[in-house]
Amino acid sequence: MTSVLALSGSPSANSRTGLVAAHLVRLLADSGATARQLPIRELPAADLLGARFDSPEIAAATAEVAAADGIIVATPVYQASYTGLLKAFLDLLPQGGLAGKAVLPVATGGSLAHVLAIDYALRPVLSALGARHVVAGCFLLDQDILRTPDGGAEFEPAAELRLLEALGGFTQALNSPATALVH
């Protein structure tokens, strides 16, 4: 069975980015994958910032990354880049920490001016970590993500279509013959 870990790089507990990651996890679980979200903000800040590789929480989180077949990396865009919180976590992964994995980058932001953050800021880091395939990412405007009363998310129709297309590319990469050879 395919396993996916969704890293949520938002420092906010009420973020739209977290809603998007949770939505993707639900869709993957509904399709039969084992999927879980890891909100990085829940890891001990002192351990993240102090690069304490031996911290039990950090070791468990990096082990989850290592065990997953695919990784979703979800982040809000601040100052034309992904969050420092996400960067602090990615810095704790070993060289080649994403080797053999399909990766789906997803970003949220307040302006279309940030749409290239995935390709110019995030994709190079994911590739440097050895990701086998970083699929076409998805950028969503904050205004296109609505929180539902039950804590879920609804999306503006065109935004949801883009998100589903990106997820389709990700699941295709997860199920490609190259993945079977790697694992």
C-alpha beads as a LAMMPS data file, in Angstrom:
LAMMPS data file: protein, C-alpha beads

183 atoms
182 bonds

1 atom types
1 bond types

-500.0 500.0 xlo xhi
-500.0 500.0 ylo yhi
-500.0 500.0 zlo zhi

Masses

1 110.0

Atoms # bond

1 1 1 0.000 0.000 0.000
2 1 1 1.253 3.477 -0.870
3 1 1 2.094 5.783 2.029
4 1 1 2.106 9.564 1.816
5 1 1 3.198 12.131 4.373
6 1 1 1.942 15.700 4.001
7 1 1 4.281 18.237 5.577
8 1 1 2.459 21.411 6.535
9 1 1 4.904 24.283 6.857
10 1 1 2.567 26.932 8.211
11 1 1 3.294 28.379 11.648
12 1 1 -0.441 29.069 12.130
13 1 1 -2.804 26.512 13.618
14 1 1 -5.664 28.021 11.582
15 1 1 -3.901 28.213 8.236
16 1 1 -5.399 27.705 4.835
17 1 1 -2.272 25.728 3.998
18 1 1 -3.159 23.219 6.715
19 1 1 -6.668 22.958 5.296
20 1 1 -5.269 22.184 1.854
21 1 1 -2.888 19.545 3.242
22 1 1 -5.705 17.931 5.253
23 1 1 -7.936 17.921 2.171
24 1 1 -5.252 16.167 0.120
25 1 1 -4.690 13.621 2.900
26 1 1 -8.435 12.855 2.952
27 1 1 -8.561 12.430 -0.827
28 1 1 -5.573 10.087 -0.776
29 1 1 -6.999 8.059 2.124
30 1 1 -10.316 7.782 0.271
31 1 1 -8.423 6.313 -2.690
32 1 1 -6.791 3.637 -0.523
33 1 1 -3.434 5.204 0.325
34 1 1 -2.101 5.482 3.830
35 1 1 -1.826 9.244 4.291
36 1 1 -1.072 11.479 7.231
37 1 1 -0.403 15.166 7.805
38 1 1 2.561 16.349 9.863
39 1 1 2.107 19.980 10.966
40 1 1 5.723 21.008 11.458
41 1 1 4.659 23.725 13.914
42 1 1 3.815 20.933 16.374
43 1 1 7.449 19.819 16.584
44 1 1 9.454 21.321 19.461
45 1 1 10.687 24.742 18.326
46 1 1 13.926 24.528 20.304
47 1 1 14.738 21.203 18.667
48 1 1 13.971 22.521 15.179
49 1 1 15.962 25.718 15.593
50 1 1 18.761 23.993 17.480
51 1 1 19.045 21.273 14.827
52 1 1 18.730 18.602 17.503
53 1 1 18.788 15.511 15.326
54 1 1 18.678 13.317 18.444
55 1 1 15.400 14.802 19.693
56 1 1 12.827 11.976 19.855
57 1 1 10.209 14.135 18.084
58 1 1 12.607 15.206 15.315
59 1 1 13.901 11.642 14.886
60 1 1 10.317 10.338 14.632
61 1 1 9.370 13.002 12.068
62 1 1 12.414 12.375 9.879
63 1 1 11.766 8.625 10.133
64 1 1 8.225 9.234 8.860
65 1 1 9.656 11.102 5.875
66 1 1 12.065 8.223 5.218
67 1 1 9.278 5.624 5.407
68 1 1 6.840 7.420 3.081
69 1 1 6.585 6.634 -0.624
70 1 1 5.494 10.177 -1.397
71 1 1 5.686 13.550 0.274
72 1 1 3.363 16.526 -0.052
73 1 1 5.104 19.747 0.915
74 1 1 2.533 22.443 1.699
75 1 1 3.547 25.971 2.638
76 1 1 2.215 29.482 2.688
77 1 1 4.342 31.930 0.754
78 1 1 5.917 34.675 2.848
79 1 1 8.326 37.207 1.345
80 1 1 8.261 35.358 -2.014
81 1 1 9.422 32.061 -0.507
82 1 1 8.353 29.107 1.608
83 1 1 8.309 29.493 5.379
84 1 1 11.339 29.457 7.637
85 1 1 9.573 26.769 9.661
86 1 1 9.547 24.475 6.639
87 1 1 13.176 25.351 5.864
88 1 1 14.226 24.498 9.427
89 1 1 12.644 21.052 9.064
90 1 1 13.999 20.371 5.582
91 1 1 17.466 21.260 6.884
92 1 1 17.168 18.393 9.374
93 1 1 16.646 15.793 6.659
94 1 1 19.781 13.911 5.669
95 1 1 21.371 14.504 2.287
96 1 1 19.260 12.418 -0.055
97 1 1 16.410 12.465 2.480
98 1 1 13.845 12.518 -0.333
99 1 1 15.664 10.003 -2.560
100 1 1 13.313 7.747 -4.478
101 1 1 10.232 9.730 -3.518
102 1 1 7.605 11.522 -5.532
103 1 1 6.988 15.000 -4.120
104 1 1 4.017 17.325 -4.598
105 1 1 4.732 20.961 -3.718
106 1 1 1.668 23.046 -2.802
107 1 1 1.725 26.718 -1.871
108 1 1 -0.863 29.217 -0.733
109 1 1 -0.579 32.968 -0.858
110 1 1 -2.370 36.253 -0.987
111 1 1 -1.253 37.310 -4.441
112 1 1 -0.501 35.819 -7.836
113 1 1 2.846 37.594 -7.535
114 1 1 3.928 34.581 -5.441
115 1 1 2.979 31.898 -7.966
116 1 1 6.598 31.230 -8.967
117 1 1 7.742 30.544 -5.401
118 1 1 7.217 26.832 -5.969
119 1 1 9.543 26.684 -8.963
120 1 1 12.168 29.205 -7.906
121 1 1 12.351 28.716 -4.146
122 1 1 10.979 25.300 -3.174
123 1 1 11.686 22.998 -6.137
124 1 1 15.502 23.440 -6.003
125 1 1 15.591 22.423 -2.328
126 1 1 13.403 19.383 -2.925
127 1 1 15.609 18.346 -5.833
128 1 1 18.762 18.871 -3.771
129 1 1 17.304 16.477 -1.195
130 1 1 17.193 13.828 -3.918
131 1 1 13.490 13.691 -4.748
132 1 1 12.993 11.215 -7.590
133 1 1 10.228 13.277 -9.120
134 1 1 8.973 16.692 -8.054
135 1 1 5.648 16.872 -9.877
136 1 1 4.043 20.056 -11.135
137 1 1 3.004 21.928 -8.023
138 1 1 -0.132 23.854 -7.241
139 1 1 -0.416 27.453 -6.061
140 1 1 -3.714 28.511 -4.495
141 1 1 -4.817 32.002 -3.610
142 1 1 -5.942 32.401 -0.006
143 1 1 -9.231 33.892 -1.214
144 1 1 -10.022 30.655 -3.090
145 1 1 -9.898 28.517 0.082
146 1 1 -12.865 28.679 2.438
147 1 1 -13.038 27.079 5.875
148 1 1 -16.250 25.104 6.365
149 1 1 -18.096 24.990 9.724
150 1 1 -16.874 21.403 10.274
151 1 1 -13.229 22.508 9.965
152 1 1 -12.803 21.278 6.404
153 1 1 -12.207 23.270 3.258
154 1 1 -14.125 24.294 0.179
155 1 1 -12.369 25.646 -2.870
156 1 1 -13.261 28.011 -5.651
157 1 1 -14.024 25.626 -8.572
158 1 1 -11.027 26.558 -10.771
159 1 1 -8.692 26.285 -7.762
160 1 1 -10.086 22.868 -6.851
161 1 1 -9.590 21.700 -10.425
162 1 1 -5.922 22.804 -10.335
163 1 1 -5.452 21.044 -7.009
164 1 1 -7.025 17.818 -8.303
165 1 1 -4.868 17.938 -11.453
166 1 1 -1.745 18.320 -9.319
167 1 1 -2.868 15.440 -7.091
168 1 1 -3.478 13.326 -10.201
169 1 1 0.072 13.953 -11.397
170 1 1 1.374 13.062 -7.950
171 1 1 -0.561 9.791 -7.728
172 1 1 0.598 8.904 -11.229
173 1 1 4.215 9.495 -10.171
174 1 1 3.653 7.406 -7.030
175 1 1 2.355 4.522 -9.098
176 1 1 4.940 4.717 -11.871
177 1 1 7.164 1.708 -12.543
178 1 1 10.199 3.749 -11.426
179 1 1 8.749 3.915 -7.910
180 1 1 8.377 0.147 -7.802
181 1 1 12.046 -0.223 -8.772
182 1 1 13.188 2.162 -6.067
183 1 1 11.262 0.477 -3.279

Bonds

1 1 1 2
2 1 2 3
3 1 3 4
4 1 4 5
5 1 5 6
6 1 6 7
7 1 7 8
8 1 8 9
9 1 9 10
10 1 10 11
11 1 11 12
12 1 12 13
13 1 13 14
14 1 14 15
15 1 15 16
16 1 16 17
17 1 17 18
18 1 18 19
19 1 19 20
20 1 20 21
21 1 21 22
22 1 22 23
23 1 23 24
24 1 24 25
25 1 25 26
26 1 26 27
27 1 27 28
28 1 28 29
29 1 29 30
30 1 30 31
31 1 31 32
32 1 32 33
33 1 33 34
34 1 34 35
35 1 35 36
36 1 36 37
37 1 37 38
38 1 38 39
39 1 39 40
40 1 40 41
41 1 41 42
42 1 42 43
43 1 43 44
44 1 44 45
45 1 45 46
46 1 46 47
47 1 47 48
48 1 48 49
49 1 49 50
50 1 50 51
51 1 51 52
52 1 52 53
53 1 53 54
54 1 54 55
55 1 55 56
56 1 56 57
57 1 57 58
58 1 58 59
59 1 59 60
60 1 60 61
61 1 61 62
62 1 62 63
63 1 63 64
64 1 64 65
65 1 65 66
66 1 66 67
67 1 67 68
68 1 68 69
69 1 69 70
70 1 70 71
71 1 71 72
72 1 72 73
73 1 73 74
74 1 74 75
75 1 75 76
76 1 76 77
77 1 77 78
78 1 78 79
79 1 79 80
80 1 80 81
81 1 81 82
82 1 82 83
83 1 83 84
84 1 84 85
85 1 85 86
86 1 86 87
87 1 87 88
88 1 88 89
89 1 89 90
90 1 90 91
91 1 91 92
92 1 92 93
93 1 93 94
94 1 94 95
95 1 95 96
96 1 96 97
97 1 97 98
98 1 98 99
99 1 99 100
100 1 100 101
101 1 101 102
102 1 102 103
103 1 103 104
104 1 104 105
105 1 105 106
106 1 106 107
107 1 107 108
108 1 108 109
109 1 109 110
110 1 110 111
111 1 111 112
112 1 112 113
113 1 113 114
114 1 114 115
115 1 115 116
116 1 116 117
117 1 117 118
118 1 118 119
119 1 119 120
120 1 120 121
121 1 121 122
122 1 122 123
123 1 123 124
124 1 124 125
125 1 125 126
126 1 126 127
127 1 127 128
128 1 128 129
129 1 129 130
130 1 130 131
131 1 131 132
132 1 132 133
133 1 133 134
134 1 134 135
135 1 135 136
136 1 136 137
137 1 137 138
138 1 138 139
139 1 139 140
140 1 140 141
141 1 141 142
142 1 142 143
143 1 143 144
144 1 144 145
145 1 145 146
146 1 146 147
147 1 147 148
148 1 148 149
149 1 149 150
150 1 150 151
151 1 151 152
152 1 152 153
153 1 153 154
154 1 154 155
155 1 155 156
156 1 156 157
157 1 157 158
158 1 158 159
159 1 159 160
160 1 160 161
161 1 161 162
162 1 162 163
163 1 163 164
164 1 164 165
165 1 165 166
166 1 166 167
167 1 167 168
168 1 168 169
169 1 169 170
170 1 170 171
171 1 171 172
172 1 172 173
173 1 173 174
174 1 174 175
175 1 175 176
176 1 176 177
177 1 177 178
178 1 178 179
179 1 179 180
180 1 180 181
181 1 181 182
182 1 182 183
